[in-house]
Amino acid sequence: MTLRVVVADDQRSVRDGLAMLVGLCEGIEVVGTAPNGAAAVALVDQLAPDVVLMDLRMPEMDGVQATRQITGRSAARVVVLTTYADDESVFPALRAGAAGYLTKDASAEEIEAAIRAVHRGQTWLDPVVQAGWSARSATAFRMRLHARSPGSAVTSPRGRSRCSRSSVRGCRTGRSANGSCSARRRSRRT
């Protein structure tokens, strides 16, 4: 079975180069190219491809809007192929329905693998995107662990340590289990 692909990119040399490159892959046929998102949507309606290689930043209709329309009304799977690997580009594309995300640094083998993977129903993410997510996830995880560790200090809005984590409940009620909460300590005079 031959996989049918549409390539959408506003730069003619990139679009033509990708079409030629993808067309050389065994079992993959480029059935159309589009210079913008609106033209990509029209081609998908007309040609019913299996996969669309979609640039993000294009005139008339960007890749995110085109991806949303394509995935909302056809069985075509979208692989975003763009220069940008920042969260502000990746997340909207994935939320719009993209099944794959590659940067334009991807090799011919990676592009082919992404096309085949998304056609099989899998998700494909560029290693640069994966590495960024892994690093941010690890940092967030370490921060959550540190915040939950026994004895870590709870700071006030002014940045001063008010009491230990184990006595936070006591601070809120004016009592602490060991009487060490200074935030609510009052002197008793008779």
C-alpha positions in Angstrom: 0.0 0.0 0.0 1.3 3.4 -0.9 1.1 6.2 1.6 -0.2 9.4 0.2 1.3 12.7 1.5 0.7 16.4 1.1 3.5 18.8 1.9 2.6 22.3 3.1 5.3 25.0 3.4 5.3 28.7 2.4 8.9 28.6 1.1 8.9 27.2 -2.4 12.5 25.7 -2.2 11.7 24.0 1.1 8.3 22.7 -0.1 9.8 21.4 -3.4 12.8 19.9 -1.7 10.6 18.1 0.9 8.3 16.8 -1.8 11.3 15.4 -3.8 12.9 13.9 -0.6 9.7 12.3 0.6 8.8 11.1 -2.9 12.1 9.1 -3.0 10.9 7.0 0.0 9.8 3.6 -1.0 6.0 3.2 -0.7 5.3 7.0 -0.2 3.8 9.2 -2.9 3.6 13.0 -2.6 0.1 13.7 -4.1 0.2 17.5 -3.6 2.0 20.6 -2.3 0.5 23.7 -0.7 2.0 27.2 -0.1 -0.2 27.9 3.0 -2.6 26.4 5.4 -5.7 27.2 3.5 -4.4 25.5 0.4 -3.4 22.5 2.5 -6.9 22.2 3.8 -8.3 22.4 0.3 -5.9 19.7 -1.0 -6.7 17.4 1.9 -10.4 17.8 1.0 -9.7 17.1 -2.7 -7.0 14.4 -2.5 -7.6 12.6 0.8 -4.0 12.0 1.7 -2.9 9.7 4.6 -0.4 12.2 6.0 0.3 16.0 5.8 3.7 17.5 6.4 2.8 20.9 7.8 4.9 24.0 8.4 3.6 26.2 11.3 4.2 29.8 10.2 2.6 30.5 6.8 0.5 33.3 5.3 -3.3 33.2 4.9 -3.8 30.4 7.4 -1.1 29.1 9.8 -0.2 25.5 10.4 -2.0 25.3 13.7 -5.4 26.4 12.2 -4.9 24.2 9.2 -4.1 21.2 11.4 -7.2 21.8 13.5 -9.4 21.9 10.4 -7.7 18.9 8.8 -7.9 16.6 11.8 -11.4 17.8 12.6 -12.8 16.7 9.2 -10.6 14.0 7.7 -8.6 10.9 8.6 -5.4 12.5 7.5 -2.7 12.6 10.2 -0.5 15.7 10.5 3.2 15.9 11.1 4.4 19.4 11.9 7.8 20.1 10.3 9.0 23.5 11.4 12.0 25.5 12.6 10.6 26.1 16.1 10.9 23.7 19.0 9.7 26.1 21.8 6.6 25.2 24.0 4.7 28.2 22.4 4.9 26.4 19.1 4.7 22.7 20.1 1.7 22.8 22.5 -0.7 24.6 20.2 0.2 22.2 17.3 -0.4 19.1 19.4 -3.6 20.5 20.9 -4.8 21.2 17.3 -4.4 17.5 16.6 -0.9 17.0 15.2 0.3 13.5 15.6 4.0 14.3 15.0 6.3 17.2 15.5 9.7 17.6 13.8 12.1 20.4 13.5 13.6 21.2 10.1 16.9 19.8 11.4 15.4 16.3 11.0 17.1 13.9 8.7 15.4 12.2 5.7 15.3 9.0 7.7 13.5 10.8 10.6 11.0 12.4 8.3 10.2 9.0 6.7 10.0 7.3 10.1 7.6 10.1 11.4 5.4 9.7 8.4 5.2 5.9 8.8 4.7 6.1 12.5 1.8 8.6 12.5 0.2 6.6 9.7 0.2 3.6 12.0 -1.5 5.6 14.6 1.6 6.4 16.7 2.9 9.8 17.9 6.3 11.1 16.8 8.2 13.9 18.6 11.5 15.3 17.5 14.4 14.4 19.9 15.0 18.1 20.6 11.4 18.5 21.8 11.6 15.3 23.9 14.8 16.4 25.5 13.3 19.8 26.4 10.3 18.2 27.9 12.3 15.7 29.8 14.6 18.4 31.3 11.6 20.5 32.3 9.7 17.5 33.8 12.7 16.5 35.8 13.1 20.0 37.2 9.5 20.2 38.1 9.6 16.8 39.7 12.6 17.8 41.8 10.9 21.0 42.9 7.7 19.0 44.0 9.8 16.5 45.9 11.7 19.3 47.7 8.5 21.1 48.6 7.0 17.9 50.0 10.1 16.8 52.0 9.6 16.7 55.8 11.1 19.6 57.6 11.3 21.9 54.6 10.5 25.4 55.6 7.4 27.2 54.6 8.1 30.8 53.7 6.0 33.8 54.3 5.3 36.4 51.5 8.3 38.3 52.8 10.5 35.3 52.3 11.0 34.6 56.0 10.7 31.1 57.3 7.7 30.9 59.6 7.6 27.4 60.8 8.6 23.9 59.8 6.4 22.0 57.4 5.5 19.5 60.1 3.9 22.3 62.1 2.1 24.2 59.4 -1.3 22.9 60.5 -0.6 24.1 64.0 0.5 27.5 62.7 -2.8 27.9 60.9 -4.8 27.2 64.0 -2.5 29.0 66.5 -1.2 25.7 68.0 1.5 23.4 67.0 2.1 19.8 68.1 5.5 20.6 69.7 4.8 24.2 70.7 7.5 25.5 68.4 5.5 27.7 66.1 6.7 31.2 66.6 4.1 32.7 64.1 1.3 32.5 66.7 3.3 32.5 70.0 1.9 34.9 72.4 3.3 35.9 75.8 0.9 35.4 78.7 1.1 38.0 81.4 -0.8 37.8 84.6 
